[in-house]
Each structure stands twice: as structure tokens, then as C-alpha cells.
Amino acid sequence: MSLSLAFLLREGSEAALGQIRLVF
């Protein structure tokens, strides 16, 4: 739920990006 965490996950892996998109 942190901005840095979201950014790290987004740049970390495409799978994480998909999860973030689901949350948002």
C-alpha cells in the first residue's frame, strides 16, 4: 500500500503489475 512498494512491484515484475491493476 506504499507508493514505493507499488513502484518497486511494478518495475519488479509484469505479474506484479497485473496484480496492482486488479487492486486499482
mmJSON file of the N, C-alpha and C atoms, coordinates in Angstrom:
{"data_MODEL":{"atom_site":{
"group_PDB":["ATOM","ATOM","ATOM","ATOM","ATOM","ATOM","ATOM","ATOM","ATOM","ATOM","ATOM","ATOM","ATOM","ATOM","ATOM","ATOM","ATOM","ATOM","ATOM","ATOM","ATOM","ATOM","ATOM","ATOM","ATOM","ATOM","ATOM","ATOM","ATOM","ATOM","ATOM","ATOM","ATOM","ATOM","ATOM","ATOM","ATOM","ATOM","ATOM","ATOM","ATOM","ATOM","ATOM","ATOM","ATOM","ATOM","ATOM","ATOM","ATOM","ATOM","ATOM","ATOM","ATOM","ATOM","ATOM","ATOM","ATOM","ATOM","ATOM","ATOM","ATOM","ATOM","ATOM","ATOM","ATOM","ATOM","ATOM","ATOM","ATOM","ATOM","ATOM","ATOM"],
"id":[1,2,3,4,5,6,7,8,9,10,11,12,13,14,15,16,17,18,19,20,21,22,23,24,25,26,27,28,29,30,31,32,33,34,35,36,37,38,39,40,41,42,43,44,45,46,47,48,49,50,51,52,53,54,55,56,57,58,59,60,61,62,63,64,65,66,67,68,69,70,71,72],
"type_symbol":["N","C","C","N","C","C","N","C","C","N","C","C","N","C","C","N","C","C","N","C","C","N","C","C","N","C","C","N","C","C","N","C","C","N","C","C","N","C","C","N","C","C","N","C","C","N","C","C","N","C","C","N","C","C","N","C","C","N","C","C","N","C","C","N","C","C","N","C","C","N","C","C"],
"label_atom_id":["N","CA","C","N","CA","C","N","CA","C","N","CA","C","N","CA","C","N","CA","C","N","CA","C","N","CA","C","N","CA","C","N","CA","C","N","CA","C","N","CA","C","N","CA","C","N","CA","C","N","CA","C","N","CA","C","N","CA","C","N","CA","C","N","CA","C","N","CA","C","N","CA","C","N","CA","C","N","CA","C","N","CA","C"],
"label_alt_id":[null,null,null,null,null,null,null,null,null,null,null,null,null,null,null,null,null,null,null,null,null,null,null,null,null,null,null,null,null,null,null,null,null,null,null,null,null,null,null,null,null,null,null,null,null,null,null,null,null,null,null,null,null,null,null,null,null,null,null,null,null,null,null,null,null,null,null,null,null,null,null,null],
"label_comp_id":["MET","MET","MET","SER","SER","SER","LEU","LEU","LEU","SER","SER","SER","LEU","LEU","LEU","ALA","ALA","ALA","PHE","PHE","PHE","LEU","LEU","LEU","LEU","LEU","LEU","ARG","ARG","ARG","GLU","GLU","GLU","GLY","GLY","GLY","SER","SER","SER","GLU","GLU","GLU","ALA","ALA","ALA","ALA","ALA","ALA","LEU","LEU","LEU","GLY","GLY","GLY","GLN","GLN","GLN","ILE","ILE","ILE","ARG","ARG","ARG","LEU","LEU","LEU","VAL","VAL","VAL","PHE","PHE","PHE"],
"label_asym_id":["A","A","A","A","A","A","A","A","A","A","A","A","A","A","A","A","A","A","A","A","A","A","A","A","A","A","A","A","A","A","A","A","A","A","A","A","A","A","A","A","A","A","A","A","A","A","A","A","A","A","A","A","A","A","A","A","A","A","A","A","A","A","A","A","A","A","A","A","A","A","A","A"],
"label_entity_id":["1","1","1","1","1","1","1","1","1","1","1","1","1","1","1","1","1","1","1","1","1","1","1","1","1","1","1","1","1","1","1","1","1","1","1","1","1","1","1","1","1","1","1","1","1","1","1","1","1","1","1","1","1","1","1","1","1","1","1","1","1","1","1","1","1","1","1","1","1","1","1","1"],
"label_seq_id":[1,1,1,2,2,2,3,3,3,4,4,4,5,5,5,6,6,6,7,7,7,8,8,8,9,9,9,10,10,10,11,11,11,12,12,12,13,13,13,14,14,14,15,15,15,16,16,16,17,17,17,18,18,18,19,19,19,20,20,20,21,21,21,22,22,22,23,23,23,24,24,24],
"pdbx_PDB_ins_code":[null,null,null,null,null,null,null,null,null,null,null,null,null,null,null,null,null,null,null,null,null,null,null,null,null,null,null,null,null,null,null,null,null,null,null,null,null,null,null,null,null,null,null,null,null,null,null,null,null,null,null,null,null,null,null,null,null,null,null,null,null,null,null,null,null,null,null,null,null,null,null,null],
"Cartn_x":[0.82,0.0,0.86,2.155,3.058,3.385,3.623,3.934,5.214,6.211,7.492,7.296,6.48,6.234,5.558,4.555,3.84,4.785,5.624,6.575,7.564,8.053,9.027,8.393,7.178,6.496,6.228,5.842,5.541,6.769,7.901,9.14,9.767,9.355,9.935,9.513,8.222,7.769,6.453,6.228,4.977,3.799,4.02,2.954,2.486,3.418,3.074,2.233,2.582,1.83,0.378,0.182,-1.179,-1.951,-1.287,-1.943,-2.299,-1.395,-1.641,-2.841,-2.92,-4.037,-5.356,-5.327,-6.54,-6.952,-5.942,-6.228,-6.774,-6.187,-6.617,-7.82],
"Cartn_y":[-1.204,0.0,1.262,1.057,2.214,2.569,3.845,4.271,3.612,3.575,2.951,1.466,0.833,-0.604,-0.876,-0.087,-0.264,-0.041,0.969,1.271,0.13,-0.39,-1.481,-2.725,-3.03,-4.204,-4.024,-2.807,-2.531,-2.745,-2.246,-2.397,-3.756,-4.396,-5.691,-6.795,-6.909,-7.994,-7.634,-8.187,-7.908,-8.499,-9.635,-10.276,-9.33,-8.662,-7.723,-6.593,-6.147,-5.079,-5.498,-6.726,-7.228,-7.223,-7.599,-7.617,-6.201,-5.265,-3.87,-3.331,-3.709,-3.246,-3.775,-4.99,-5.573,-4.799,-4.407,-3.661,-2.283,-1.645,-0.306,-0.377],
"Cartn_z":[0.0,0.0,0.0,-0.06,-0.105,-1.549,-1.793,-3.152,-3.63,-2.77,-3.132,-3.395,-2.585,-2.742,-4.074,-4.394,-5.658,-6.83,-6.725,-7.799,-7.97,-6.844,-6.887,-7.503,-7.109,-7.647,-9.137,-9.513,-10.926,-11.787,-11.327,-12.097,-11.845,-10.767,-10.403,-11.365,-11.628,-12.492,-13.165,-14.33,-15.043,-14.289,-13.642,-12.861,-11.76,-11.103,-10.04,-10.621,-11.812,-12.457,-12.647,-13.073,-13.269,-11.961,-10.88,-9.568,-9.141,-9.372,-9.0,-9.78,-11.056,-11.887,-11.333,-10.795,-10.214,-8.962,-8.18,-6.949,-7.288,-8.286,-8.674,-9.605],
"occupancy":[1.0,1.0,1.0,1.0,1.0,1.0,1.0,1.0,1.0,1.0,1.0,1.0,1.0,1.0,1.0,1.0,1.0,1.0,1.0,1.0,1.0,1.0,1.0,1.0,1.0,1.0,1.0,1.0,1.0,1.0,1.0,1.0,1.0,1.0,1.0,1.0,1.0,1.0,1.0,1.0,1.0,1.0,1.0,1.0,1.0,1.0,1.0,1.0,1.0,1.0,1.0,1.0,1.0,1.0,1.0,1.0,1.0,1.0,1.0,1.0,1.0,1.0,1.0,1.0,1.0,1.0,1.0,1.0,1.0,1.0,1.0,1.0],
"B_iso_or_equiv":[0.0,0.0,0.0,0.0,0.0,0.0,0.0,0.0,0.0,0.0,0.0,0.0,0.0,0.0,0.0,0.0,0.0,0.0,0.0,0.0,0.0,0.0,0.0,0.0,0.0,0.0,0.0,0.0,0.0,0.0,0.0,0.0,0.0,0.0,0.0,0.0,0.0,0.0,0.0,0.0,0.0,0.0,0.0,0.0,0.0,0.0,0.0,0.0,0.0,0.0,0.0,0.0,0.0,0.0,0.0,0.0,0.0,0.0,0.0,0.0,0.0,0.0,0.0,0.0,0.0,0.0,0.0,0.0,0.0,0.0,0.0,0.0],
"pdbx_formal_charge":[null,null,null,null,null,null,null,null,null,null,null,null,null,null,null,null,null,null,null,null,null,null,null,null,null,null,null,null,null,null,null,null,null,null,null,null,null,null,null,null,null,null,null,null,null,null,null,null,null,null,null,null,null,null,null,null,null,null,null,null,null,null,null,null,null,null,null,null,null,null,null,null],
"auth_seq_id":[1,1,1,2,2,2,3,3,3,4,4,4,5,5,5,6,6,6,7,7,7,8,8,8,9,9,9,10,10,10,11,11,11,12,12,12,13,13,13,14,14,14,15,15,15,16,16,16,17,17,17,18,18,18,19,19,19,20,20,20,21,21,21,22,22,22,23,23,23,24,24,24],
"auth_comp_id":["MET","MET","MET","SER","SER","SER","LEU","LEU","LEU","SER","SER","SER","LEU","LEU","LEU","ALA","ALA","ALA","PHE","PHE","PHE","LEU","LEU","LEU","LEU","LEU","LEU","ARG","ARG","ARG","GLU","GLU","GLU","GLY","GLY","GLY","SER","SER","SER","GLU","GLU","GLU","ALA","ALA","ALA","ALA","ALA","ALA","LEU","LEU","LEU","GLY","GLY","GLY","GLN","GLN","GLN","ILE","ILE","ILE","ARG","ARG","ARG","LEU","LEU","LEU","VAL","VAL","VAL","PHE","PHE","PHE"],
"auth_asym_id":["A","A","A","A","A","A","A","A","A","A","A","A","A","A","A","A","A","A","A","A","A","A","A","A","A","A","A","A","A","A","A","A","A","A","A","A","A","A","A","A","A","A","A","A","A","A","A","A","A","A","A","A","A","A","A","A","A","A","A","A","A","A","A","A","A","A","A","A","A","A","A","A"],
"auth_atom_id":["N","CA","C","N","CA","C","N","CA","C","N","CA","C","N","CA","C","N","CA","C","N","CA","C","N","CA","C","N","CA","C","N","CA","C","N","CA","C","N","CA","C","N","CA","C","N","CA","C","N","CA","C","N","CA","C","N","CA","C","N","CA","C","N","CA","C","N","CA","C","N","CA","C","N","CA","C","N","CA","C","N","CA","C"],
"pdbx_PDB_model_num":[1,1,1,1,1,1,1,1,1,1,1,1,1,1,1,1,1,1,1,1,1,1,1,1,1,1,1,1,1,1,1,1,1,1,1,1,1,1,1,1,1,1,1,1,1,1,1,1,1,1,1,1,1,1,1,1,1,1,1,1,1,1,1,1,1,1,1,1,1,1,1,1]
}}}
